Amino acid sequence: MAKQQKNIKRFIFDRLVDRENICGLEKQRSQINKLVKQRQNIVLYAKRNYGKTSLVKNVIMDDFRQKYKKPFIFFVDLMGVKDIDSIKFRLKSGLENSIKEAFPIKNFANMIGDFLSNLKLSVSFESSEFSPTISLESLEYVDSEATIEEIFVSLDNISAKFPTLIVLDEFQDISLIDEAESLFRNAFQQMESVPIIILGSKKHMLRDIFAMPSSPLANFGHDVGIEEIEYSKYHKYIAERFTQKKLKITESNAQFLQNIMQRQPEAINLLCFEIYQGNQGKTIDKQIILRALDQLLDQRNKRFEVMLYSFSKAEEKILIAIAKNDWITKPQSKDFSAQVDLTPRAIKMNIDKLIDKAMLEIEDGSIADARYSLSDPLLKLYLQRFR
């Protein structure tokens, strides 16, 4: 029964999307699985809320599990890491969780111990649930956290016996930490036959990590990108789900819906769900779409106001100005400086902060004509209407 529920075609948002409900990423799935089979490294880029983590966690990792009898998958989310210690903590926790998931409860301590060359494995069980609690410490430095190198040495040892896949999400955040890129380069160099998938949502930061000749990780891996999904594919996806309530939508109106949501899959699904919940047996036109959008903005009014209250006046001015323009180039120009009543230096400083907070994103283009836009299409529409 649970399996049937999982396979229902739904509009999913605010969480990972299951395989059945991911739209239009067949090409990327094929590319990544081919590279993983060849034990190649991959850098997967997509804007926030474009489905990259759902694709990897719910499709690629699942495909890997299905292909091998005893797979070992190491997954770590590096979003928001602040320093080397926080990176080490995330990696250590990821290894502990991966060990717990991969090996049978009764004998995994004996099975895995030989592979942790410089790490001490401690295992305890909660009597109520018989659930193992795993702790790893460095043997070289007593009572200290495992180092990045020690963790990857252990992963390399594990990979000698078990098919292994390494996945590092939101990897670009390490670029803000001194020496982190060099430490990961040293760690990756010892993983000669283990595929590593790196995910990121800030392309300009990933470019600096992997494309700049001076970077320690220059030329690492094969690039795979997720761009806007074709209008026709998303129309078919929407129409399939709408039929469950006898709703119809033309391709032109589906395109209109996709455009007002900046073609962002999560935002599209959110608006489609609002339409789905409030209608039955209708042909969805622009009026219905805009009415549902108004309802969404009204529902999120307090959330957006609390968010805006947390920003400085300068940051809020910049967000509003970019929203009103849809997007901008040359934010330090005289025209934009006059619009927000800030100096070019103050504009640059605050835009950098907003990018770090994932409120703004930089679209493709040279440094001179890169486009800056709001990451959240609903926030952009809210600012356009209420500021």
TORDRENKE-478059 format. One record per residue (C-alpha): residue in three letters; z, y negated, x. Coordinates in steps of 0.2 Angstrom, whole numbers, padded with zeros to 4 digits, always signed. Each point is the difference from the previous one (the first is absolute). Layout:
N
ALAZYX ...
//
This chain:
387
MET+0000+0000+0000 ALA+0004-0012+0014 LYS-0016+0004+0009 GLN-0010-0005-0016 GLN+0010-0016-0001 LYS-0005-0004+0018 ASN-0018+0002-0004 ILE-0001-0012-0014 LYS-0012-0015+0003 ARG+0011-0015+0000 PHE+0001-0018+0007 ILE+0013+0001+0014 PHE+0008-0015+0009 ASP+0016-0004+0009 ARG+0001+0017+0008 LEU-0012+0012+0009 VAL-0015+0006-0009 ASP-0003+0019-0002 ARG-0016+0008+0005 GLU-0006+0001-0018 ASN+0002-0019-0003 ILE-0007-0007+0017 CYS-0016-0009-0003 GLY-0016+0000+0011 LEU+0007+0006+0017 GLU-0010+0016+0002 LYS-0010-0007+0015 GLN+0016-0004+0009 ARG+0008+0016-0004 SER-0015+0009+0007 GLN+0000-0010+0016 ILE+0019+0002+0003 ASN+0000+0018-0003 LYS-0015+0003+0012 LEU+0009-0010+0014 VAL+0016+0009-0003 LYS-0009+0016+0002 GLN-0007-0006+0016 ARG+0017-0005+0006 GLN-0005-0018+0001 ASN+0010-0016-0002 ILE-0003-0011-0015 VAL+0004-0018-0004 LEU-0001-0002-0019 TYR+0000-0018-0006 ALA+0001-0007-0018 LYS+0007-0015-0008 ARG+0017+0002-0008 ASN+0000+0010-0016 TYR-0017+0007+0003 GLY+0006+0018+0000 LYS+0000+0005+0019 THR+0018+0007-0001 SER-0004+0009-0016 LEU-0016+0008+0008 VAL+0009+0005+0016 LYS+0016+0007-0008 ASN-0006+0008-0016 VAL-0017+0005+0006 ILE-0003+0002+0019 MET+0018+0006+0003 ASP-0001+0012-0014 ASP-0018+0006+0006 PHE+0008+0003+0017 ARG+0014+0011-0008 GLN-0012+0010-0010 LYS-0011+0004+0015 TYR+0014+0006+0011 LYS+0013+0013-0003 LYS+0014-0008+0010 PRO-0004-0019+0002 PHE+0011-0013+0007 ILE-0003-0018-0006 PHE+0009-0015+0008 PHE+0000-0015-0011 VAL+0008-0017+0003 ASP-0001-0017-0008 LEU+0002-0014+0012 MET-0001-0014-0012 GLY+0012-0014+0005 VAL+0007+0007+0016 LYS+0009-0013+0010 ASP+0003+0007+0017 ILE-0002+0015+0011 ASP+0016+0007-0007 SER-0006-0001-0018 ILE-0016+0009+0006 LYS+0010+0014+0008 PHE+0011+0002-0015 ARG-0016+0001-0012 LEU-0008+0013+0012 LYS+0016+0010+0002 SER+0003+0000-0019 GLY-0018+0005-0003 LEU+0002+0015+0012 GLU+0016+0006-0008 ASN-0009-0001-0017 SER-0015+0009+0006 ILE+0010+0014+0008 LYS+0010+0002-0016 GLU-0016+0001-0010 ALA-0010+0012+0011 PHE+0012+0013+0004 PRO+0010+0013-0011 ILE+0018-0005-0002 LYS+0007+0016+0006 ASN-0008+0001+0017 PHE-0008-0016+0004 ALA+0013-0005+0012 ASN-0004+0014+0011 MET-0019-0002-0002 ILE-0001-0018+0004 GLY+0014-0002+0014 ASP-0012+0006+0014 PHE-0012-0014-0004 LEU+0012-0014+0002 SER+0000-0001+0019 ASN+0011-0015+0002 LEU+0008-0001-0017 LYS+0016+0008-0006 LEU-0002+0006-0018 SER+0015+0000-0011 VAL+0000+0009-0017 SER+0013-0001-0014 PHE-0001+0006-0018 GLU+0007-0008-0016 SER+0010+0013-0009 SER-0005-0006-0017 GLU-0019+0001+0002 PHE-0002+0010+0016 SER-0011-0014+0007 PRO-0002-0002+0018 THR+0005-0016+0009 ILE-0009-0002+0016 SER+0004-0012+0015 LEU-0009-0002+0016 GLU+0008-0008+0016 SER-0006-0002+0018 LEU+0006+0013+0012 GLU-0005-0011+0015 TYR+0011-0015-0006 VAL+0015+0008-0008 ASP+0004-0007-0018 SER-0015-0011+0000 GLU-0015-0001-0012 ALA-0015+0010+0004 THR-0014-0010+0009 ILE-0017-0002-0006 GLU-0007+0010+0015 GLU+0013+0014-0004 ILE-0005+0001-0018 PHE-0019+0001+0004 VAL+0004+0013+0014 SER+0008+0011-0014 LEU-0015-0003-0011 ASP-0011+0006+0013 ASN+0010+0015+0003 ILE+0000+0004-0019 SER-0019-0002+0000 ALA-0002+0014+0013 LYS+0005+0013-0014 PHE-0002-0009-0016 PRO-0015-0010-0007 THR+0007-0018+0001 LEU-0006-0016-0008 ILE+0008-0017+0004 VAL-0001-0014-0012 LEU+0007-0018+0004 ASP-0001-0012-0015 GLU+0000-0019+0002 PHE-0002+0002+0018 GLN-0005-0018+0003 ASP+0018-0006-0001 ILE+0004+0007+0017 SER-0011-0014+0008 LEU+0014-0013-0004 ILE+0011+0010+0012 ASP+0000-0002+0019 GLU-0006+0016+0009 ALA-0002+0010-0015 GLU-0019+0002+0002 SER+0003+0006+0018 LEU+0013+0012-0005 PHE-0011+0008-0014 ARG-0015+0000+0012 ASN+0011+0011+0012 ALA+0005+0011-0015 PHE-0018+0002-0006 GLN-0007+0005+0017 GLN+0010+0016-0001 MET-0007+0005-0017 GLU-0016+0007+0006 SER-0004+0012-0014 VAL+0010-0007-0014 PRO-0009-0012-0013 ILE+0009-0016-0003 ILE-0004-0010-0015 ILE+0005-0019+0001 LEU+0000-0010-0016 GLY+0001-0019-0002 SER-0003-0014-0012 LYS-0001-0015+0011 LYS-0017+0002+0008 HIS+0002-0015+0012 MET+0015+0008+0007 LEU-0008+0017+0002 ARG-0015-0008+0008 ASP+0012-0008+0013 ILE+0008+0017+0003 PHE-0016+0011+0001 ALA-0015-0011+0004 MET+0006-0013+0013 PRO-0004+0006+0018 SER+0017-0006+0006 SER+0010+0011-0013 PRO+0009+0016+0006 LEU-0008+0009-0015 ALA-0018-0007+0002 ASN-0013+0011-0006 PHE+0012+0013-0008 GLY-0006+0011-0014 HIS-0015-0001-0012 ASP+0000-0014-0013 VAL+0000+0004-0019 GLY+0000-0014-0012 ILE+0003-0001-0019 GLU-0009-0014-0008 GLU-0003-0006-0018 ILE-0004+0015-0011 GLU-0017-0001-0008 TYR+0000-0008-0017 SER-0009+0014-0009 LYS+0013+0013+0007 TYR+0015-0010-0006 HIS-0009-0002-0017 LYS-0001+0019-0001 TYR+0018+0002+0005 ILE+0006-0013-0013 ALA-0011+0007-0014 GLU+0006+0018+0003 ARG+0018-0006-0002 PHE-0004-0011-0015 THR-0008+0014-0010 GLN+0018+0008-0003 LYS+0003-0014-0012 LYS-0018-0002-0006 LEU-0002-0016+0010 LYS-0017-0005+0007 ILE-0005-0013+0013 THR-0017-0006+0006 GLU-0005+0000+0018 SER-0001-0019+0000 ASN+0017-0002-0008 ALA+0007+0013+0012 GLN-0007-0010+0015 PHE+0008-0016-0008 LEU+0017+0009+0000 GLN-0002+0006+0018 ASN-0005-0018+0006 ILE+0015-0009-0007 MET+0011+0013+0008 GLN-0009-0003+0017 ARG-0007+0018-0001 GLN+0018+0006+0006 PRO+0002+0017-0007 GLU+0019-0001-0003 ALA-0002-0017-0010 ILE-0015+0007-0010 ASN+0010+0015-0005 LEU+0015-0011-0005 LEU-0012-0011-0011 CYS-0009+0016-0007 PHE+0017+0008-0005 GLU+0005-0016-0009 ILE-0016+0001-0010 TYR+0002+0018-0003 GLN+0018-0002-0007 GLY-0005-0013-0012 ASN-0016+0006-0007 GLN-0007+0014-0010 GLY-0018+0004-0005 LYS-0008-0016+0006 THR-0014-0006+0011 ILE+0009-0010+0013 ASP-0008-0018+0003 LYS+0005-0014+0010 GLN+0012-0008-0013 ILE+0010+0016+0000 ILE+0000+0001+0019 LEU+0006-0018+0001 ARG+0013+0003-0013 ALA+0007+0015+0010 LEU+0000-0011+0015 ASP+0010-0013-0008 GLN+0013+0013-0005 LEU+0001+0006+0018 LEU+0003-0017+0006 ASP+0013-0004-0013 GLN+0009+0016+0005 ARG+0001-0004+0018 ASN+0005-0019-0002 LYS+0017+0002+0005 ARG-0004+0012+0015 PHE-0013-0013+0006 GLU+0012-0015-0002 VAL+0014+0010+0010 MET-0013+0004+0014 LEU-0006-0018+0001 TYR+0018-0006+0001 SER+0002+0010+0016 PHE-0014-0010+0009 SER+0001-0017+0008 LYS-0008-0015-0008 ALA-0013+0001+0013 GLU-0004+0018-0003 GLU-0001-0002-0018 LYS-0012-0015+0002 ILE-0011+0011+0010 LEU+0000+0014-0012 ILE-0004-0011-0015 ALA-0014-0009+0009 ILE-0008+0016+0005 ALA+0002+0008-0017 LYS-0008-0016-0008 ASN-0015+0002+0012 ASP-0001+0019-0002 TRP-0001+0001+0019 ILE-0002-0012+0014 THR-0008-0001+0018 LYS+0006-0011+0013 PRO+0018-0003-0006 GLN+0003-0013+0014 SER-0014-0011-0006 LYS+0003-0018-0005 ASP-0005+0004-0018 PHE+0013+0014-0002 SER+0013-0010+0010 ALA-0002-0014-0012 GLN+0001+0012-0015 VAL+0017+0007+0005 ASP+0007-0015+0009 LEU+0004+0009+0016 THR-0005-0001+0018 PRO-0013+0013+0007 ARG+0015+0006+0011 ALA+0011+0003-0015 ILE-0014+0008-0010 LYS-0003+0013+0014 MET+0018+0004+0002 ASN+0003+0002-0019 ILE-0016+0010-0002 ASP+0005+0012+0014 LYS+0017+0002-0009 LEU-0009+0004-0017 ILE-0012+0013+0009 ASP+0015+0008+0008 LYS+0008+0001-0018 ALA-0016+0008-0006 MET-0002-0014-0013 LEU-0017-0005+0008 GLU-0014+0010+0008 ILE-0014-0004+0011 GLU-0017+0006-0005 ASP-0014+0005+0011 GLY-0008-0014+0010 SER+0001-0008+0017 ILE+0016-0010+0004 ALA-0010-0016-0004 ASP-0005+0005-0018 ALA+0013+0013-0005 ARG+0005-0001-0018 TYR+0018-0001-0005 SER+0005+0006-0017 LEU+0015+0006-0010 SER+0004+0018+0002 ASP+0006+0002-0018 PRO-0013-0005-0013 LEU+0013-0001-0014 LEU+0010-0013+0010 LYS-0016-0010+0003 LEU-0004+0000-0018 TYR+0018-0005-0004 LEU-0001-0015+0012 GLN-0017-0005-0007 ARG+0007-0001-0017 PHE+0018-0006+0002 ARG+0000-0011+0015 
//
